[in-house]
Amino acid sequence: MKNVEKVTLKVEGMSCNHCKNSVEMALLGVDGVEAAVVDLARGEARVTYDPGRTTVAALREAVQAAGYAVR
């Protein structure tokens, strides 16, 4: 069985569906991410990832590189 973990990141600076899609695509581009769903209204990104291939720090960096802040 594959080891996966889930994390919810608080993302600041999203105001529209384009922002939502940008954050999702940034997260999905990280090696080891299996799923990324952004809730624009809540300002959250729920990510399912393989901890053997990536870290929460790498997920945060990907969101920041896309131009958004992570709390």
N, C-alpha and C positions, 0 to 999 in steps of 0.2 A: 504494500500500500504506500502510495506517495505521501510524503510529509508536506502538508500545506498549513499555512497560518493565514489568519485574517486580521486586518488592521483597519481602523477608521481614522482618516486624517482630516483635520479641520483645515479647509482651504479658504483663504481670504482673497478678495479681488475679483471673484466671478460675478458677472452681472447679466449674462445672456447664454443662450444655447451654444454659441460659438465658444465661449469660455469653457463651458461644460465639456464640449467635445475636445477642446485643446488639452484639458487636464486629463481626460480619459485616454487620449492618444499618447500623451507623454508617459503616462503610467504603463500603458500596454506595450510601449516600446522598451521597457526595462526587462532585460533577460530574467526569467523566473516568474514574471507576473502572469497569472492564469486568467484573472478577471479584474476589471476595474469599473465600478459603477459610481458615477457622480450624481449627487442629489443637490441640484442648484439651490433650491429653496432652503435647505439645511446648511449649505456650505460645507458639505462633507464628501469625501471620496472613500468608498469601501473597496478595499483591495484584497484579493486572494493571491498569495504568492508562495513560492517555494523558498524557505529560509536557507536552504543549502545553496541557492543560486543568487540570492539578493538579500538586501537588508532594508529595514525601515528607513535608515539614513539615505540609502540610494533612492528610495521612493520619494522622500522629501526633496532630495536634490533634483529629481526629474521634474517635479511640480514647480520648484523654484526656477529651474532653467526655462520653463514654459512661461514664466513671468508672473507667477502667483505666489503668495505667501502661505506658509504652512504653520499652524499653531500646534 
